[in-house]
Amino acid sequence: MHRFEGKTAVVTGGAKGIGAATAQRLASEGAVVYLADIDREQGEQTAADLGPNVHFVQCDVARAADWAALAAQIEGAQGNVDVLVSNAYAIRFGAAHELGEDDWDRVLDVTLKALYLGVKALAPLLPEAGGAVVAVSSVHAHASFPGFAAYAAAKGGVSALARQLAIEYAPAVRVNTVVPGPILTPQWDPVPAEGIADETGRTLLGRMGGAEEVAAAIAFLASDEAGFITGAELPVDGGWLIRHR
């Protein structure tokens, strides 16, 4: 398939995990992809691995100045942006009273504020028709477990903001959200086998998801095949929410 031939996409948090898988999927279908991440070493390696249509840009997505620089670079090279995938996130564990203010702010800034800043910076480059924004939320936006105070608040905000953006930018730009459940990405590397087994048991399908499965859902929502879908949330969770919401 070449659903993104001639299109330009920005993927935040693209150095690894779901972001890298999404960049790979979009590039494989013809897109020129700008992979935005704060991790220069990993980001440059990922972009090199994915081929000449993937360009790494070091970007702290919580800083408006970094977004302005990214927008200027894309405008000079491509002229426009067709797809924004807001995937970057930060996570700090702890109940509300246990989290330092700096930790709280960083989680909210990288996860939620970045969606606002990305749309603000790239809105002038989105097409007058046919643009797409896909926000990456989480099952933690809809179900609660101890220790996720900042992350749940941030992801809940992502889901709510994406719905609001769908209203504000229609009909020119469609805005949708994917809601991943337990996805086997590098963040799970330190988790012992029993922890992964426990999380696997929370799903209905009896396994963890793959980053490429979330990337496939993102690509669908960003494509013209989803041309009559906006303001929607698509769970990619193996039935996790059915069991826990």
Backbone bond lengths (Angstrom), bond angles and torsions (degrees), N, CA, C in turn:
res aa  C-N    CA-C-N  psi(-1)  N-CA   C-N-CA  omega(-1)  CA-C   N-CA-C  phi
1 M - - - 1.460 - - 1.522 109.95 -
2 H 1.325 114.78 148.32 1.460 120.56 177.50 1.525 108.91 -132.68
3 R 1.336 115.34 56.36 1.460 120.44 -175.11 1.518 112.80 -68.62
4 F 1.354 117.02 -18.18 1.457 120.03 -174.93 1.527 112.18 -117.36
5 E 1.323 116.33 21.21 1.456 120.32 177.79 1.522 109.50 -59.36
6 G 1.340 116.39 128.68 1.451 121.38 178.96 1.517 114.50 79.53
7 K 1.330 117.72 5.16 1.458 120.68 -178.46 1.526 111.15 -106.84
8 T 1.324 114.63 157.41 1.457 122.26 179.41 1.515 109.21 -116.50
9 A 1.328 115.90 133.96 1.461 120.90 -178.03 1.523 110.02 -128.60
10 V 1.327 115.21 146.99 1.464 122.39 172.06 1.516 107.44 -116.00
11 V 1.320 116.53 129.81 1.468 122.07 178.09 1.517 107.87 -123.74
12 T 1.328 117.46 117.00 1.459 119.64 178.28 1.521 110.11 -89.71
13 G 1.338 114.62 154.89 1.455 118.93 -174.63 1.510 110.95 60.88
14 G 1.331 115.25 37.55 1.461 120.09 -170.61 1.511 116.39 -90.15
15 A 1.323 117.65 3.22 1.460 119.13 -175.53 1.521 112.99 -70.96
16 K 1.329 116.68 -28.73 1.467 119.03 -177.47 1.520 109.13 -156.64
17 G 1.314 115.40 176.31 1.444 121.48 174.38 1.516 113.85 62.64
18 I 1.331 116.38 -139.35 1.457 121.79 -177.21 1.519 110.89 -61.39
19 G 1.315 117.50 -38.22 1.454 120.20 179.75 1.515 113.00 -62.13
20 A 1.326 116.32 -45.80 1.464 120.09 178.87 1.516 111.14 -64.84
21 A 1.334 116.75 -41.25 1.466 120.09 178.51 1.519 111.09 -63.75
22 T 1.334 116.85 -36.87 1.460 120.79 178.49 1.522 111.07 -68.51
23 A 1.318 116.78 -43.37 1.460 120.03 176.84 1.528 110.59 -58.87
24 Q 1.327 116.25 -43.01 1.460 120.54 178.55 1.516 111.20 -61.75
25 R 1.328 116.72 -44.02 1.469 120.57 -177.98 1.530 110.98 -65.22
26 L 1.312 117.71 -46.57 1.461 120.58 -178.59 1.523 111.46 -65.73
27 A 1.328 116.31 -41.76 1.469 119.61 178.92 1.519 111.21 -65.61
28 S 1.332 117.16 -37.10 1.466 120.34 179.81 1.522 111.79 -65.94
29 E 1.346 116.06 -20.82 1.455 120.67 178.97 1.527 112.13 -102.71
30 G 1.332 116.03 16.62 1.453 119.70 169.24 1.505 117.25 106.58
31 A 1.327 118.90 -6.31 1.462 120.44 -176.11 1.526 111.44 -76.52
32 V 1.329 115.40 149.93 1.455 122.55 161.88 1.522 105.91 -87.23
33 V 1.329 116.86 121.89 1.458 121.26 -171.13 1.525 110.12 -115.63
34 Y 1.328 115.13 129.82 1.460 121.87 171.44 1.518 107.74 -101.80
35 L 1.300 114.94 114.20 1.453 123.58 -176.09 1.527 107.36 -94.90
36 A 1.321 117.08 108.04 1.465 122.45 -175.86 1.523 109.85 -102.72
37 D 1.319 115.89 125.08 1.462 119.84 -178.52 1.518 108.28 -159.78
38 I 1.318 116.91 153.50 1.457 120.82 178.04 1.526 112.02 -79.98
39 D 1.326 116.91 -20.00 1.467 122.59 -177.19 1.528 109.63 -86.71
40 R 1.330 116.52 96.56 1.458 120.14 -175.42 1.523 112.26 -64.44
41 E 1.329 117.40 -47.24 1.468 120.01 -175.20 1.520 111.58 -60.34
42 Q 1.331 116.47 -50.80 1.458 120.09 -179.11 1.518 110.83 -69.19
43 G 1.320 117.26 -38.26 1.458 120.63 -179.20 1.512 112.72 -64.24
44 E 1.317 116.47 -43.63 1.470 119.81 178.46 1.520 110.78 -64.81
45 Q 1.329 116.94 -38.18 1.458 119.93 179.57 1.516 110.62 -66.69
46 T 1.332 116.92 -43.19 1.464 120.62 179.41 1.520 110.81 -62.23
47 A 1.330 116.62 -45.94 1.464 120.18 179.72 1.524 110.78 -60.98
48 A 1.335 117.11 -41.85 1.462 120.21 178.75 1.523 111.12 -63.69
49 D 1.329 116.31 -38.92 1.464 120.37 -179.92 1.526 111.90 -66.95
50 L 1.333 116.98 -31.21 1.461 120.96 -173.68 1.526 113.50 -88.87
51 G 1.317 117.63 -9.63 1.456 118.58 172.15 1.512 115.06 107.37
52 P 1.317 116.31 177.95 1.468 121.58 -169.75 1.519 114.85 -69.01
53 N 1.310 118.79 -16.14 1.468 120.06 179.52 1.521 113.13 -87.81
54 V 1.336 117.29 2.49 1.463 121.48 178.86 1.520 108.37 -114.38
55 H 1.330 115.59 124.63 1.461 121.97 -175.95 1.521 109.34 -119.91
56 F 1.327 116.43 126.65 1.462 120.28 177.39 1.518 110.64 -85.63
57 V 1.331 115.77 136.72 1.451 122.49 172.74 1.521 107.93 -130.88
58 Q 1.327 116.86 119.98 1.460 118.69 177.95 1.522 108.65 -69.73
59 C 1.304 116.26 126.70 1.460 120.57 -172.60 1.516 109.48 -153.29
60 D 1.336 116.43 122.30 1.459 120.91 167.48 1.521 105.78 -86.14
61 V 1.316 116.89 105.75 1.464 121.01 -171.79 1.514 112.78 -68.29
62 A 1.330 117.73 -7.06 1.455 121.06 176.45 1.529 112.07 -89.62
63 R 1.331 118.05 0.82 1.462 122.07 -177.17 1.524 110.37 -116.07
64 A 1.323 115.81 123.44 1.462 121.13 -179.62 1.521 111.49 -61.04
65 A 1.329 117.28 -35.04 1.469 120.33 -178.64 1.526 110.97 -64.33
66 D 1.314 117.27 -37.92 1.466 120.43 178.04 1.523 110.84 -66.48
67 W 1.312 116.82 -39.24 1.469 120.19 177.09 1.521 111.20 -65.16
68 A 1.330 116.52 -39.84 1.465 119.44 179.28 1.520 110.72 -62.58
69 A 1.338 116.70 -40.88 1.460 120.58 178.52 1.525 111.16 -65.56
70 L 1.333 116.79 -40.54 1.464 120.51 178.29 1.526 110.77 -63.65
71 A 1.324 116.69 -45.08 1.462 120.64 179.72 1.524 111.11 -61.24
72 A 1.322 116.71 -41.56 1.458 120.00 179.86 1.519 111.34 -64.96
73 Q 1.335 116.43 -39.67 1.461 120.24 179.00 1.525 111.19 -63.70
74 I 1.329 116.50 -44.75 1.465 120.08 -179.33 1.523 110.96 -67.83
75 E 1.325 117.40 -40.81 1.460 119.99 179.93 1.521 110.95 -61.61
76 G 1.336 116.22 -39.82 1.452 119.83 179.10 1.508 113.23 -68.37
77 A 1.334 116.95 -34.43 1.461 120.84 -175.51 1.519 113.34 -91.75
78 Q 1.326 117.27 -40.55 1.463 121.61 -172.27 1.531 113.42 -116.17
79 G 1.312 116.07 -28.74 1.452 120.08 178.95 1.513 114.23 92.50
80 N 1.322 117.61 -26.17 1.457 120.22 -177.37 1.530 110.34 -158.02
81 V 1.331 115.03 169.38 1.461 123.13 173.65 1.521 107.76 -126.30
82 D 1.309 116.88 128.91 1.459 121.06 179.13 1.518 112.66 -96.15
83 V 1.342 116.25 -31.07 1.469 120.67 -173.70 1.521 109.36 -137.34
84 L 1.324 116.38 131.84 1.456 122.20 169.71 1.519 108.29 -118.72
85 V 1.320 116.33 123.56 1.463 122.13 174.04 1.523 107.45 -110.98
86 S 1.334 115.90 108.41 1.461 121.47 -177.95 1.527 108.30 -93.06
87 N 1.320 114.68 96.50 1.466 121.47 -171.11 1.524 113.45 -116.20
88 A 1.326 118.44 -19.43 1.459 120.82 -175.00 1.523 111.00 -60.76
89 Y 1.322 115.74 146.32 1.457 120.23 177.99 1.522 109.06 -154.96
90 A 1.327 114.98 161.88 1.462 122.08 169.37 1.516 107.02 -129.63
91 I 1.300 116.14 152.99 1.471 119.77 179.74 1.528 109.06 -139.00
92 R 1.307 115.70 134.35 1.459 123.55 172.49 1.517 105.77 -133.81
93 F 1.303 117.65 130.79 1.459 121.13 -175.50 1.530 110.88 -92.21
94 G 1.325 115.04 143.53 1.450 120.41 175.95 1.506 111.43 148.20
95 A 1.323 115.45 153.87 1.461 120.43 171.98 1.524 108.99 -68.58
96 A 1.319 116.84 165.23 1.457 120.52 -175.11 1.526 111.69 -56.23
97 H 1.336 117.29 -42.91 1.468 119.41 -176.82 1.527 112.56 -73.37
98 E 1.335 117.17 -13.61 1.463 120.88 -179.20 1.527 112.78 -92.60
99 L 1.319 117.52 -17.50 1.462 121.11 -175.40 1.518 110.88 -84.53
100 G 1.326 115.55 134.07 1.452 119.48 170.97 1.516 110.03 -70.67
101 E 1.323 116.59 155.34 1.453 120.09 -178.60 1.522 111.66 -62.29
102 D 1.333 116.63 -36.64 1.461 119.77 178.57 1.525 111.21 -63.49
103 D 1.332 117.09 -40.05 1.463 120.51 178.07 1.523 110.45 -64.88
104 W 1.324 116.62 -45.58 1.465 120.81 177.90 1.534 110.41 -56.69
105 D 1.327 115.54 -49.17 1.463 120.10 -177.42 1.521 111.72 -62.32
106 R 1.323 117.56 -40.41 1.471 119.50 -177.48 1.521 110.97 -66.53
107 V 1.332 117.77 -41.01 1.458 120.53 178.86 1.529 110.11 -63.04
108 L 1.326 117.08 -46.82 1.466 120.60 -179.24 1.521 111.38 -67.18
109 D 1.323 117.35 -37.38 1.467 120.26 -177.80 1.527 112.38 -69.38
110 V 1.320 116.35 -47.60 1.469 119.91 -175.71 1.526 110.96 -73.76
111 T 1.318 117.08 -32.86 1.458 121.11 -173.54 1.524 112.77 -90.45
112 L 1.315 117.41 -45.72 1.466 122.04 -174.23 1.524 113.08 -104.07
113 K 1.312 116.99 -52.95 1.469 119.63 -178.97 1.517 111.01 -57.58
114 A 1.325 117.17 -33.37 1.467 121.21 -179.24 1.517 112.33 -60.88
115 L 1.328 117.90 -34.27 1.463 120.09 177.12 1.525 109.76 -65.29
116 Y 1.324 116.82 -45.39 1.470 121.18 176.49 1.526 111.09 -60.10
117 L 1.336 117.36 -48.10 1.455 120.60 -178.13 1.532 111.66 -64.67
118 G 1.331 116.50 -38.47 1.461 120.05 -179.71 1.508 112.16 -64.29
119 V 1.324 116.20 -45.65 1.466 119.60 178.83 1.519 110.28 -66.33
120 K 1.320 116.79 -40.55 1.466 121.07 179.91 1.530 110.99 -60.44
121 A 1.344 116.28 -43.09 1.456 120.27 -177.30 1.524 113.07 -75.25
122 L 1.333 116.07 -35.97 1.469 119.35 -172.11 1.518 113.98 -98.65
123 A 1.334 118.26 -10.40 1.465 120.42 -179.27 1.523 112.83 -52.31
124 P 1.341 119.44 -41.53 1.465 118.42 179.24 1.529 113.77 -65.13
125 L 1.339 116.83 -17.95 1.467 120.34 -178.31 1.516 112.74 -98.14
126 L 1.340 116.97 -10.28 1.461 119.55 179.06 1.527 109.57 -73.38
127 P 1.311 117.68 146.35 1.464 120.62 -176.62 1.523 111.95 -68.27
128 E 1.322 115.21 160.91 1.464 120.02 178.77 1.519 112.02 -71.12
129 A 1.321 116.93 -15.96 1.463 122.03 174.75 1.520 108.08 -153.68
130 G 1.325 115.87 140.53 1.456 119.67 173.18 1.510 115.65 93.00
131 G 1.341 119.22 4.09 1.450 120.26 176.14 1.515 111.62 -76.46
132 A 1.323 115.80 158.86 1.469 119.73 -178.54 1.519 110.51 -143.99
133 V 1.320 115.17 136.03 1.459 122.64 170.96 1.518 107.33 -118.71
134 V 1.323 115.84 131.62 1.468 120.91 174.82 1.523 107.50 -122.50
135 A 1.321 116.04 119.10 1.457 121.79 177.48 1.524 109.19 -98.27
136 V 1.312 115.71 141.43 1.463 120.41 178.54 1.529 108.21 -101.98
137 S 1.307 116.47 109.50 1.456 122.66 177.94 1.529 108.66 -96.22
138 S 1.312 117.73 -142.85 1.468 121.83 -178.67 1.518 108.73 -166.44
139 V 1.326 115.35 156.34 1.460 118.94 173.36 1.526 111.06 -60.20
140 H 1.324 117.69 -22.10 1.466 120.62 179.53 1.519 112.31 -71.54
141 A 1.338 117.31 -8.51 1.467 120.02 171.05 1.520 111.53 -73.92
142 H 1.333 117.16 -16.32 1.465 121.30 -172.62 1.526 114.21 -124.59
143 A 1.321 117.70 -13.61 1.465 121.21 179.98 1.517 108.35 -137.41
144 S 1.328 116.84 145.83 1.461 120.71 -169.79 1.521 112.30 -114.55
145 F 1.323 115.26 136.58 1.461 123.23 174.75 1.520 108.03 -137.01
146 P 1.312 118.72 152.04 1.465 120.69 -179.92 1.530 111.35 -59.82
147 G 1.328 115.80 142.93 1.457 121.27 172.63 1.507 116.10 93.81
148 F 1.327 117.88 1.67 1.463 120.44 -175.30 1.541 112.38 -115.56
149 A 1.312 118.20 30.15 1.458 121.04 -172.15 1.525 112.33 -55.24
150 A 1.317 117.70 -55.02 1.464 120.66 -176.71 1.526 111.37 -70.34
151 Y 1.318 116.45 -42.49 1.470 120.43 -177.26 1.524 110.55 -65.58
152 A 1.335 117.86 -43.38 1.461 121.04 179.29 1.517 110.54 -64.50
153 A 1.330 117.03 -41.03 1.463 120.21 178.16 1.522 110.99 -62.85
154 A 1.329 115.90 -42.66 1.461 119.78 -178.59 1.524 111.64 -67.04
155 K 1.309 117.05 -45.42 1.463 120.01 -178.72 1.527 111.47 -70.92
156 G 1.337 117.70 -34.36 1.448 119.69 172.99 1.517 110.79 -61.53
157 G 1.325 115.97 -38.88 1.456 120.21 176.02 1.513 112.82 -65.19
158 V 1.320 116.98 -37.89 1.468 120.64 177.37 1.522 110.52 -59.74
159 S 1.328 116.16 -46.85 1.466 119.54 -179.87 1.522 111.36 -61.90
160 A 1.335 116.56 -43.62 1.457 120.12 -178.98 1.527 111.55 -68.39
161 L 1.329 116.97 -42.72 1.459 120.00 -179.32 1.519 111.06 -65.39
162 A 1.327 117.43 -38.74 1.468 119.99 179.43 1.527 110.76 -61.48
163 R 1.323 117.33 -41.04 1.465 119.41 176.68 1.523 111.21 -61.89
164 Q 1.335 116.02 -41.24 1.461 120.09 179.15 1.527 111.22 -65.17
165 L 1.320 116.64 -40.93 1.465 120.48 178.82 1.518 111.38 -64.05
166 A 1.332 116.27 -35.09 1.463 119.49 178.28 1.522 110.67 -59.99
167 I 1.318 116.42 -37.67 1.464 120.67 178.00 1.520 110.64 -71.53
168 E 1.320 116.58 -44.23 1.457 120.32 -173.03 1.525 113.39 -70.36
169 Y 1.322 118.11 -31.40 1.460 120.41 -173.61 1.522 114.12 -106.05
170 A 1.329 117.21 1.03 1.465 119.39 175.08 1.535 109.02 -71.32
171 P 1.323 117.08 148.52 1.471 127.89 1.39 1.527 114.27 -92.00
172 A 1.339 117.38 0.03 1.465 118.99 -172.35 1.528 112.33 -68.11
173 V 1.326 116.28 -40.79 1.463 121.02 -172.81 1.525 109.02 -125.05
174 R 1.315 115.62 128.46 1.465 120.75 174.04 1.529 109.01 -88.97
175 V 1.323 116.48 139.45 1.462 121.29 179.77 1.524 108.48 -128.91
176 N 1.317 116.27 120.60 1.457 122.50 -179.65 1.521 110.59 -133.90
177 T 1.319 114.99 169.50 1.465 121.38 -175.41 1.519 110.10 -132.26
178 V 1.321 116.13 137.34 1.459 120.11 166.87 1.524 108.10 -102.49
179 V 1.322 115.30 148.27 1.465 121.60 -176.19 1.524 108.31 -124.53
180 P 1.327 117.30 87.17 1.468 118.93 -179.65 1.520 111.59 -71.13
181 G 1.322 113.92 147.22 1.457 121.44 169.05 1.518 108.51 -97.69
182 P 1.330 118.16 -141.27 1.468 120.72 179.52 1.533 110.94 -72.85
183 I 1.315 115.63 109.31 1.460 122.59 -176.79 1.525 108.38 -115.62
184 L 1.303 117.07 129.13 1.468 121.63 -174.95 1.526 109.53 -76.51
185 T 1.319 116.37 89.61 1.463 124.11 178.38 1.530 108.00 -118.76
186 P 1.332 118.19 175.46 1.474 119.74 -177.74 1.519 114.98 -58.13
187 Q 1.337 118.79 -20.97 1.460 119.17 178.71 1.527 112.29 -64.10
188 W 1.338 116.08 -19.03 1.461 120.17 179.04 1.530 112.88 -87.73
189 D 1.316 117.83 -6.14 1.464 120.64 -176.49 1.530 113.39 -55.12
190 P 1.352 119.71 -40.96 1.472 118.51 -179.11 1.527 114.10 -77.90
191 V 1.332 117.39 -8.54 1.463 120.44 -174.62 1.527 109.54 -77.66
192 P 1.324 118.09 128.99 1.471 120.05 179.52 1.519 111.64 -65.84
193 A 1.316 115.56 162.43 1.467 121.47 -175.02 1.520 111.88 -57.53
194 E 1.327 116.82 -36.55 1.467 118.51 -178.60 1.534 111.15 -68.40
195 G 1.323 116.71 -31.26 1.457 119.94 177.03 1.517 111.37 -68.31
196 I 1.323 116.07 -40.51 1.468 120.00 177.43 1.526 110.12 -67.34
197 A 1.317 116.67 -39.29 1.463 120.14 178.04 1.523 110.85 -63.09
198 D 1.323 116.57 -39.54 1.463 120.71 178.78 1.527 110.38 -63.73
199 E 1.334 117.27 -44.24 1.466 120.54 -179.69 1.524 110.84 -67.88
200 T 1.319 116.96 -37.42 1.461 121.07 176.51 1.523 110.55 -58.67
201 G 1.335 116.03 -39.24 1.455 120.64 -179.70 1.515 113.66 -68.54
202 R 1.326 117.68 -14.71 1.457 120.82 178.44 1.528 112.25 -78.22
203 T 1.326 118.01 -17.36 1.458 120.70 -178.69 1.522 110.31 -89.85
204 L 1.315 115.90 162.58 1.464 120.02 174.76 1.515 112.04 -82.97
205 L 1.324 116.92 -23.30 1.461 120.17 -176.53 1.519 113.05 -91.27
206 G 1.323 116.90 -2.55 1.453 120.52 172.18 1.514 115.56 71.11
207 R 1.335 117.18 27.33 1.456 120.03 177.27 1.512 109.36 -158.57
208 M 1.327 115.04 165.92 1.459 121.20 170.48 1.521 108.88 -79.77
209 G 1.309 116.34 154.63 1.449 120.34 175.29 1.519 111.39 -85.08
210 G 1.320 115.69 165.42 1.457 121.73 176.30 1.521 110.61 -105.27
211 A 1.327 116.17 148.89 1.461 120.01 179.19 1.520 111.16 -57.99
212 E 1.324 116.68 -33.28 1.464 120.08 -179.35 1.531 111.41 -67.80
213 E 1.326 117.47 -24.67 1.467 120.12 177.89 1.533 110.65 -73.42
214 V 1.330 116.59 -37.03 1.461 119.62 174.50 1.524 109.70 -68.68
215 A 1.332 116.38 -40.40 1.466 120.56 178.75 1.526 111.38 -59.92
216 A 1.322 116.87 -37.32 1.467 120.40 179.12 1.524 110.55 -64.68
217 A 1.330 116.87 -39.99 1.464 120.26 178.09 1.522 111.18 -67.31
218 I 1.321 116.67 -40.56 1.467 120.79 177.60 1.522 110.28 -62.24
219 A 1.326 116.32 -45.77 1.468 120.09 -179.92 1.524 111.06 -60.93
220 F 1.316 117.20 -40.28 1.465 119.55 177.59 1.520 111.07 -60.99
221 L 1.332 117.43 -49.86 1.455 120.61 -177.99 1.527 112.25 -64.23
222 A 1.313 117.04 -29.56 1.464 120.62 179.51 1.520 112.87 -82.09
223 S 1.328 117.29 -13.59 1.457 121.31 -173.48 1.523 112.00 -90.25
224 D 1.328 114.85 167.06 1.468 120.14 177.20 1.526 112.06 -66.57
225 E 1.323 117.78 -18.29 1.462 120.27 176.72 1.524 111.74 -62.30
226 A 1.337 116.23 -25.07 1.464 121.34 177.59 1.528 110.10 -101.11
227 G 1.307 116.64 29.65 1.452 121.63 -173.08 1.517 115.49 -62.24
228 F 1.326 119.23 -17.73 1.461 122.03 178.89 1.528 110.96 -111.60
229 I 1.345 115.82 22.68 1.465 121.04 179.79 1.521 108.70 -119.50
230 T 1.317 116.72 121.44 1.462 121.38 173.00 1.521 108.88 -152.00
231 G 1.316 115.78 150.55 1.456 120.69 -177.90 1.512 113.99 72.42
232 A 1.331 117.37 17.59 1.468 121.54 -175.18 1.524 111.19 -102.23
233 E 1.323 115.57 156.78 1.458 122.50 171.16 1.526 108.63 -117.33
234 L 1.315 115.85 129.32 1.463 121.47 -179.04 1.525 109.51 -114.83
235 P 1.329 118.55 106.40 1.461 119.76 177.04 1.532 111.03 -68.71
236 V 1.309 115.48 136.76 1.468 122.42 171.65 1.526 104.80 -128.05
237 D 1.335 114.42 75.61 1.459 119.37 -164.46 1.518 114.49 -137.38
238 G 1.333 117.61 6.65 1.452 119.63 179.96 1.515 113.55 62.01
239 G 1.332 117.36 23.32 1.462 120.69 -178.89 1.516 114.60 86.51
240 W 1.323 117.37 11.15 1.466 122.04 -177.97 1.525 111.28 -56.44
241 L 1.327 116.95 -46.62 1.459 119.92 -175.49 1.531 112.55 -68.29
242 I 1.317 116.95 -34.69 1.456 119.39 178.54 1.529 110.40 -57.57
243 R 1.302 115.53 -36.10 1.459 120.30 -177.16 1.528 112.79 -82.39
244 H 1.340 117.14 -28.61 1.479 118.68 -168.60 1.507 114.71 -116.47
245 R 1.325 119.37 -11.26 1.460 118.10 -177.84 1.520 108.98 -79.12
